[in-house]
Amino acid sequence: MKAIVQEHFGPPETLKFVNAEMPRIGSGDVLLQVHAAAVNPYDWHILRGDPRIARLMGVGVTKPKSRIAGVDVAGRVVNVGGEVRDLQPGDEVFGFARGAFAEFAGADADLVVPKPAGLSFEQAAALPMAAVTALHAVRDRGRVQAGQKVLVNGAAGGVGTLAVQIAAALGAEVTGVCSARNVDLVLSMGATHVVDYQSTDFTVGFVRYDMILDNVGNRAIRDLRRAVTPTGLVIMNGGGSPGRVIGAVGSVLRAAIVNLFVRQQIAFLPTTQRRDDLVAIAELVEAGTLRPVIDRTYPLADAAAGLREVEAGHVRGKVVIAVQ
């Protein structure tokens, strides 16, 4: 099969488009024919081994543990393990896979669910990591309720466009922070207000928010605290650049100290993969509440270009890899 492989940590130019062995699956796995995969900031962090501390926490010391990158997937089931009962060959699914930047990928059967009929494979692949992150931030950690004021920094990105939609569906008054060229997009997602970060500083003013979801990581904790209510919540989901040693760990430690002394709370979103969340995302899509935004689609052979675009920032929605 054709795949994008990586032999050592480095920039996208280190990736190779080659013939690779078919993945092997266990008794609780499924083998997928990949139709589309999506690019996440997570992928370029793994590509570069950034932050360095992650290499000591299971990512790999001198090279990634997995030669084939990619987590978000949409495709058809080709084969199932002996213990799999809910899926069968031919089923169209989306979810989390191991090595999605390839023509075939293995996945835990509990981490893929039926693809909503109204979505293309490319649209479905754009959902898993970004939509689950948005769901955790707004529904689970933020516990957003009708009438609350919610601000999403980076509202035009992959997580941002989905978080705006989920918060608006829960009845929140949503403010999206983005560039001027993305104002109409963010309003179409359900935002009530839009702040152009190029001309306005959302941390300076009279408006205070019940929750801020920061997907950019370009503001100090003290600035974000200034923009929330005395008992408000700031959720950090962004930041970090290639070559950093400890990445977000420093921010986590600073936030933990702040939380000891103030009523406001600073929280970070863990990366999680759960079937229940994928089911919830599919239900939101089928109800017409949630729709993915795709900025650009690349063929599998050009996956490195997609990674470069995501790493550079300013992507509208998601970058998707069309496989077959």
The 8 nearest C-alpha neighbors of each residue, nearest first, counted from 0:
[[1, 18, 19, 102, 21, 2, 20, 103],
 [2, 0, 18, 17, 102, 101, 19, 16],
 [3, 1, 101, 17, 16, 100, 4, 19],
 [2, 4, 16, 15, 100, 67, 101, 14],
 [5, 3, 67, 66, 15, 14, 2, 16],
 [4, 6, 14, 66, 7, 67, 15, 13],
 [5, 7, 66, 62, 4, 8, 63, 13],
 [8, 6, 62, 5, 61, 9, 63, 13],
 [9, 7, 47, 62, 46, 48, 61, 63],
 [8, 10, 47, 13, 46, 7, 11, 48],
 [9, 11, 12, 13, 47, 46, 8, 14],
 [12, 10, 303, 13, 14, 307, 306, 9],
 [11, 13, 10, 14, 303, 9, 15, 304],
 [14, 12, 11, 10, 9, 15, 5, 7],
 [15, 13, 5, 12, 11, 4, 3, 303],
 [14, 16, 4, 3, 17, 13, 5, 12],
 [17, 15, 3, 2, 300, 4, 1, 14],
 [18, 16, 1, 2, 15, 19, 3, 4],
 [17, 19, 1, 0, 2, 20, 16, 3],
 [20, 18, 0, 1, 2, 17, 21, 4],
 [21, 19, 22, 0, 18, 1, 23, 2],
 [20, 22, 0, 19, 23, 103, 104, 102],
 [23, 21, 105, 104, 20, 24, 103, 30],
 [22, 24, 21, 105, 25, 30, 104, 20],
 [25, 23, 28, 105, 29, 22, 30, 80],
 [24, 26, 28, 27, 80, 23, 29, 81],
 [25, 27, 80, 81, 82, 28, 24, 83],
 [28, 26, 80, 82, 25, 83, 108, 107],
 [29, 27, 107, 108, 25, 80, 24, 106],
 [28, 30, 79, 106, 108, 78, 105, 80],
 [31, 29, 105, 78, 77, 104, 76, 79],
 [32, 30, 76, 104, 77, 103, 75, 33],
 [31, 33, 103, 75, 74, 102, 77, 76],
 [34, 32, 74, 102, 103, 35, 31, 73],
 [33, 35, 74, 323, 322, 73, 120, 321],
 [36, 34, 321, 322, 121, 73, 320, 33],
 [37, 35, 72, 320, 124, 71, 319, 99],
 [36, 38, 319, 71, 125, 124, 320, 318],
 [37, 39, 318, 319, 42, 306, 36, 305],
 [38, 40, 41, 42, 37, 309, 43, 128],
 [41, 39, 42, 43, 44, 309, 310, 38],
 [40, 42, 39, 44, 43, 45, 38, 46],
 [43, 41, 45, 39, 40, 44, 46, 69],
 [42, 44, 46, 45, 40, 41, 47, 306],
 [43, 45, 49, 41, 47, 42, 46, 48],
 [46, 44, 48, 42, 43, 47, 41, 49],
 [47, 45, 43, 44, 8, 48, 42, 9],
 [46, 48, 9, 8, 49, 44, 45, 10],
 [49, 47, 45, 8, 46, 44, 51, 50],
 [50, 48, 44, 51, 47, 241, 242, 243],
 [49, 51, 246, 244, 243, 245, 52, 53],
 [52, 50, 244, 49, 53, 54, 48, 245],
 [51, 53, 245, 54, 50, 55, 244, 56],
 [54, 52, 56, 55, 51, 50, 58, 57],
 [55, 53, 58, 59, 60, 52, 56, 51],
 [54, 56, 53, 52, 57, 60, 59, 58],
 [57, 55, 53, 54, 58, 52, 59, 60],
 [56, 58, 59, 55, 54, 53, 64, 60],
 [59, 57, 54, 63, 53, 56, 64, 60],
 [60, 58, 63, 54, 64, 62, 57, 61],
 [59, 61, 54, 62, 55, 58, 63, 57],
 [62, 60, 59, 7, 8, 63, 54, 48],
 [61, 63, 7, 8, 59, 60, 6, 64],
 [64, 62, 59, 65, 58, 66, 7, 8],
 [65, 63, 59, 58, 62, 66, 57, 60],
 [64, 66, 63, 67, 68, 98, 97, 5],
 [67, 65, 5, 4, 6, 63, 64, 68],
 [68, 66, 98, 4, 65, 3, 5, 100],
 [69, 67, 98, 100, 99, 66, 65, 42],
 [68, 70, 99, 98, 100, 71, 42, 97],
 [69, 71, 96, 95, 99, 97, 72, 98],
 [72, 70, 95, 37, 36, 124, 127, 94],
 [73, 71, 36, 124, 94, 93, 99, 95],
 [74, 72, 93, 124, 35, 120, 92, 34],
 [73, 75, 33, 34, 32, 92, 91, 31],
 [76, 74, 91, 32, 90, 31, 89, 92],
 [75, 77, 31, 88, 89, 90, 78, 30],
 [78, 76, 88, 31, 30, 32, 75, 89],
 [77, 79, 30, 88, 29, 76, 80, 87],
 [80, 78, 29, 28, 83, 30, 87, 81],
 [81, 79, 26, 28, 27, 83, 82, 25],
 [80, 82, 26, 83, 79, 27, 25, 84],
 [83, 81, 26, 27, 80, 84, 79, 28],
 [84, 82, 80, 27, 81, 85, 79, 86],
 [83, 85, 86, 82, 87, 81, 79, 80],
 [86, 84, 83, 87, 108, 109, 112, 82],
 [87, 85, 84, 83, 90, 88, 79, 108],
 [86, 88, 90, 89, 79, 76, 85, 78],
 [89, 87, 76, 77, 78, 90, 86, 79],
 [88, 90, 76, 75, 87, 77, 91, 78],
 [91, 89, 76, 75, 88, 87, 92, 86],
 [90, 92, 75, 114, 74, 113, 89, 76],
 [93, 91, 113, 114, 112, 74, 73, 111],
 [94, 92, 73, 111, 114, 72, 112, 123],
 [93, 95, 111, 127, 72, 110, 71, 112],
 [96, 94, 71, 70, 110, 72, 111, 106],
 [97, 95, 106, 70, 99, 105, 72, 98],
 [98, 96, 105, 106, 99, 70, 104, 69],
 [97, 99, 67, 68, 69, 100, 104, 96],
 [98, 100, 69, 101, 70, 104, 96, 72],
 [101, 99, 69, 98, 3, 68, 2, 36],
 [102, 100, 2, 103, 99, 1, 3, 98],
 [101, 103, 33, 1, 0, 32, 322, 2],
 [102, 104, 32, 33, 101, 31, 21, 30],
 [105, 103, 31, 99, 98, 30, 97, 22],
 [104, 106, 30, 97, 29, 24, 96, 22],
 [107, 105, 96, 29, 28, 97, 108, 30],
 [106, 108, 28, 109, 110, 27, 29, 105],
 [107, 109, 28, 110, 29, 111, 27, 106],
 [110, 108, 107, 274, 111, 112, 273, 28],
 [111, 109, 274, 107, 108, 95, 94, 273],
 [110, 112, 94, 93, 109, 108, 92, 95],
 [113, 111, 92, 93, 114, 94, 278, 277],
 [114, 112, 92, 91, 115, 93, 111, 90],
 [113, 115, 92, 93, 91, 116, 112, 123],
 [116, 114, 117, 118, 281, 113, 285, 284],
 [117, 115, 118, 114, 119, 285, 113, 91],
 [116, 118, 115, 119, 285, 114, 284, 123],
 [119, 117, 116, 115, 122, 123, 120, 114],
 [118, 120, 122, 121, 123, 117, 116, 115],
 [119, 121, 123, 73, 122, 35, 124, 34],
 [122, 120, 124, 35, 119, 123, 125, 319],
 [123, 121, 119, 125, 120, 124, 118, 291],
 [122, 124, 120, 125, 121, 126, 73, 118],
 [125, 123, 73, 72, 36, 121, 126, 122],
 [126, 124, 122, 37, 123, 317, 291, 121],
 [125, 127, 130, 124, 123, 129, 128, 291],
 [128, 126, 94, 130, 129, 71, 131, 125],
 [127, 129, 131, 130, 132, 126, 71, 39],
 [130, 128, 158, 132, 131, 126, 127, 157],
 [131, 129, 133, 126, 132, 127, 128, 134],
 [130, 132, 134, 128, 133, 129, 127, 135],
 [133, 131, 129, 135, 130, 134, 128, 136],
 [132, 134, 162, 130, 136, 131, 135, 158],
 [135, 133, 131, 137, 138, 132, 136, 130],
 [136, 134, 139, 132, 133, 138, 137, 140],
 [137, 135, 140, 133, 134, 141, 139, 138],
 [136, 138, 141, 134, 135, 143, 139, 142],
 [137, 139, 142, 134, 135, 141, 143, 136],
 [140, 138, 135, 142, 141, 137, 136, 134],
 [141, 139, 136, 142, 135, 138, 137, 234],
 [140, 142, 137, 143, 136, 139, 138, 210],
 [143, 141, 138, 139, 140, 137, 144, 136],
 [142, 144, 141, 137, 138, 166, 147, 169],
 [145, 143, 147, 169, 171, 146, 142, 170],
 [144, 146, 170, 171, 147, 169, 143, 172],
 [145, 147, 171, 170, 172, 144, 148, 169],
 [148, 146, 171, 145, 144, 172, 209, 149],
 [147, 149, 172, 208, 209, 171, 173, 146],
 [150, 148, 173, 210, 208, 211, 209, 172],
 [149, 151, 174, 211, 173, 175, 212, 210],
 [152, 150, 212, 175, 154, 211, 176, 213],
 [151, 153, 176, 213, 154, 214, 212, 175],
 [154, 152, 214, 155, 159, 177, 215, 176],
 [153, 155, 159, 175, 151, 152, 160, 176],
 [156, 154, 160, 315, 159, 153, 316, 185],
 [157, 155, 316, 159, 315, 154, 158, 153],
 [156, 158, 316, 317, 159, 129, 160, 161],
 [159, 157, 129, 161, 133, 156, 160, 162],
 [158, 160, 154, 156, 162, 161, 157, 155],
 [159, 161, 155, 163, 154, 162, 158, 156],
 [162, 160, 164, 159, 158, 163, 130, 133],
 [163, 161, 133, 159, 165, 164, 160, 158],
 [162, 164, 166, 160, 161, 165, 167, 159],
 [165, 163, 161, 167, 162, 188, 166, 189],
 [164, 166, 168, 162, 167, 163, 161, 169],
 [167, 165, 169, 163, 168, 171, 164, 162],
 [166, 168, 170, 171, 164, 169, 165, 189],
 [167, 169, 165, 170, 166, 164, 288, 171],
 [170, 168, 166, 167, 145, 171, 144, 165],
 [169, 171, 145, 167, 168, 146, 144, 166],
 [172, 170, 145, 147, 146, 167, 166, 173],
 [171, 173, 148, 147, 191, 149, 146, 170],
 [174, 172, 190, 149, 191, 171, 150, 148],
 [175, 173, 192, 150, 193, 190, 191, 149],
 [174, 176, 193, 151, 154, 150, 194, 190],
 [175, 177, 194, 152, 154, 153, 193, 195],
 [178, 176, 195, 153, 154, 196, 155, 181],
 [179, 177, 195, 180, 181, 196, 197, 182],
 [178, 180, 181, 182, 195, 177, 197, 196],
 [179, 181, 178, 182, 183, 177, 184, 195],
 [182, 180, 184, 179, 178, 183, 177, 185],
 [181, 183, 185, 179, 184, 180, 186, 193],
 [184, 182, 186, 185, 181, 187, 180, 179],
 [183, 185, 187, 181, 182, 186, 188, 155],
 [186, 184, 188, 182, 187, 183, 190, 155],
 [185, 187, 190, 183, 188, 189, 184, 182],
 [186, 188, 184, 185, 189, 183, 190, 182],
 [189, 187, 185, 186, 164, 190, 163, 160],
 [190, 188, 186, 187, 167, 164, 191, 163],
 [191, 189, 186, 173, 192, 174, 188, 185],
 [192, 190, 173, 174, 172, 189, 186, 193],
 [191, 193, 174, 190, 175, 173, 194, 186],
 [194, 192, 175, 174, 176, 182, 195, 190],
 [193, 195, 176, 196, 175, 177, 199, 192],
 [196, 194, 178, 177, 197, 179, 198, 199],
 [195, 197, 199, 198, 177, 194, 178, 200],
 [196, 198, 195, 199, 178, 179, 200, 177],
 [197, 199, 196, 195, 200, 194, 179, 178],
 [200, 198, 196, 195, 197, 201, 194, 203],
 [199, 201, 202, 203, 196, 198, 197, 204],
 [200, 202, 203, 199, 204, 194, 226, 196],
 [203, 201, 226, 200, 222, 223, 225, 204],
 [204, 202, 201, 200, 226, 205, 225, 222],
 [205, 203, 206, 202, 201, 226, 200, 207],
 [204, 206, 207, 203, 226, 202, 201, 225],
 [207, 205, 204, 208, 226, 227, 203, 201],
 [208, 206, 227, 226, 228, 205, 209, 148],
 [207, 209, 227, 148, 210, 149, 228, 226],
 [208, 210, 231, 148, 228, 227, 149, 147],
 [211, 209, 232, 149, 208, 231, 233, 150],
 [210, 212, 150, 233, 149, 151, 213, 234],
 [213, 211, 234, 151, 152, 233, 214, 235],
 [212, 214, 152, 235, 215, 236, 234, 211],
 [215, 213, 237, 236, 153, 152, 216, 212],
 [216, 214, 237, 217, 213, 238, 153, 152],
 [215, 217, 238, 237, 218, 214, 213, 235],
 [216, 218, 215, 238, 219, 237, 213, 214],
 [219, 217, 216, 222, 220, 223, 215, 221],
 [220, 218, 222, 221, 223, 217, 216, 224],
 [219, 221, 223, 222, 224, 218, 254, 265],
 [220, 222, 224, 219, 223, 225, 218, 226],
 [223, 221, 225, 219, 220, 224, 202, 218],
 [222, 224, 220, 225, 226, 221, 202, 219],
 [225, 223, 221, 226, 222, 227, 220, 233],
 [224, 226, 222, 223, 227, 202, 221, 203],
 [225, 227, 202, 207, 224, 223, 208, 228],
 [228, 226, 208, 207, 231, 224, 225, 209],
 [227, 229, 231, 207, 230, 208, 209, 226],
 [230, 228, 231, 263, 262, 227, 261, 224],
 [231, 229, 263, 262, 228, 232, 264, 209],
 [232, 230, 228, 209, 263, 227, 229, 210],
 [231, 233, 210, 264, 263, 265, 209, 211],
 [234, 232, 211, 265, 210, 212, 266, 264],
 [235, 233, 266, 212, 267, 265, 213, 211],
 [234, 236, 267, 213, 266, 237, 212, 233],
 [237, 235, 214, 213, 268, 267, 234, 216],
 [238, 236, 214, 216, 215, 235, 213, 239],
 [237, 239, 216, 215, 217, 240, 236, 247],
 [240, 238, 246, 247, 237, 243, 241, 216],
 [239, 241, 243, 242, 238, 49, 246, 50],
 [242, 240, 49, 243, 47, 239, 50, 44],
 [241, 243, 49, 244, 240, 50, 51, 47],
 [244, 242, 50, 246, 241, 245, 240, 49],
 [243, 245, 51, 50, 246, 52, 242, 49],
 [244, 246, 52, 50, 248, 243, 51, 247],
 [247, 245, 50, 239, 243, 248, 244, 249],
 [246, 248, 250, 249, 251, 245, 239, 238],
 [249, 247, 251, 250, 246, 245, 252, 253],
 [250, 248, 252, 247, 251, 253, 245, 246],
 [249, 251, 253, 247, 252, 248, 254, 246],
 [252, 250, 248, 254, 249, 253, 255, 247],
 [251, 253, 255, 249, 254, 250, 248, 256],
 [252, 254, 250, 256, 255, 251, 249, 257],
 [253, 255, 257, 251, 256, 252, 265, 250],
 [256, 254, 252, 258, 253, 257, 251, 259],
 [255, 257, 253, 254, 259, 258, 252, 260],
 [258, 256, 254, 259, 255, 260, 253, 261],
 [257, 259, 255, 256, 260, 261, 264, 254],
 [260, 258, 257, 256, 261, 255, 262, 254],
 [259, 261, 258, 257, 262, 256, 263, 255],
 [262, 260, 263, 258, 259, 257, 264, 229],
 [263, 261, 230, 264, 229, 260, 258, 231],
 [262, 264, 230, 231, 261, 229, 232, 265],
 [263, 265, 232, 258, 233, 262, 266, 231],
 [264, 266, 233, 254, 234, 232, 258, 263],
 [267, 265, 234, 235, 233, 264, 268, 254],
 [268, 266, 235, 234, 236, 269, 265, 251],
 [267, 269, 236, 270, 235, 266, 136, 234],
 [268, 270, 271, 267, 132, 236, 135, 266],
 [271, 269, 268, 272, 132, 128, 131, 41],
 [272, 270, 269, 273, 131, 132, 128, 268],
 [271, 273, 274, 110, 270, 95, 276, 128],
 [274, 272, 275, 276, 110, 271, 277, 109],
 [273, 275, 277, 110, 276, 109, 278, 272],
 [276, 274, 278, 277, 273, 279, 280, 110],
 [275, 277, 279, 278, 274, 273, 131, 280],
 [278, 276, 280, 274, 279, 275, 281, 112],
 [277, 279, 281, 275, 276, 280, 282, 274],
 [278, 280, 276, 282, 277, 281, 275, 283],
 [279, 281, 277, 283, 282, 278, 276, 284],
 [282, 280, 284, 278, 279, 283, 115, 285],
 [283, 281, 285, 279, 280, 284, 286, 278],
 [282, 284, 286, 280, 288, 281, 289, 285],
 [285, 283, 289, 281, 287, 282, 286, 288],
 [284, 286, 282, 287, 283, 281, 115, 117],
 [287, 285, 283, 284, 288, 282, 289, 281],
 [288, 286, 284, 285, 289, 283, 290, 282],
 [289, 287, 283, 286, 284, 168, 290, 164],
 [288, 290, 284, 283, 287, 164, 291, 161],
 [289, 291, 284, 292, 288, 287, 161, 122],
 [292, 290, 122, 125, 293, 126, 289, 161],
 [291, 293, 316, 317, 294, 290, 315, 160],
 [294, 292, 317, 316, 295, 318, 291, 315],
 [293, 295, 315, 317, 316, 318, 314, 292],
 [296, 294, 318, 293, 319, 297, 317, 305],
 [295, 297, 319, 320, 318, 321, 298, 294],
 [298, 296, 320, 301, 321, 319, 302, 299],
 [299, 297, 321, 301, 300, 320, 322, 302],
 [298, 300, 322, 302, 301, 320, 321, 297],
 [299, 301, 298, 302, 16, 3, 303, 297],
 [302, 300, 299, 303, 298, 304, 297, 305],
 [301, 303, 305, 299, 304, 300, 306, 297],
 [304, 302, 11, 306, 305, 301, 307, 14],
 [305, 303, 307, 302, 306, 301, 308, 11],
 [304, 306, 302, 308, 303, 307, 309, 318],
 [305, 307, 303, 309, 304, 308, 310, 43],
 [308, 306, 304, 310, 305, 309, 311, 303],
 [309, 307, 305, 311, 306, 310, 304, 312],
 [308, 310, 306, 312, 311, 307, 305, 314],
 [311, 309, 307, 312, 308, 306, 40, 43],
 [310, 312, 308, 309, 307, 313, 314, 306],
 [311, 313, 309, 310, 314, 308, 156, 307],
 [312, 314, 315, 311, 156, 309, 155, 308],
 [315, 313, 312, 156, 316, 309, 294, 317],
 [316, 314, 156, 294, 155, 317, 313, 293],
 [315, 317, 157, 156, 292, 293, 294, 314],
 [318, 316, 293, 157, 294, 125, 292, 319],
 [317, 319, 295, 38, 294, 296, 37, 293],
 [320, 318, 37, 296, 36, 38, 317, 297],
 [319, 321, 297, 36, 35, 298, 296, 37],
 [322, 320, 35, 298, 297, 299, 323, 34],
 [321, 323, 34, 35, 299, 320, 298, 102],
 [322, 34, 321, 33, 35, 102, 32, 299]]
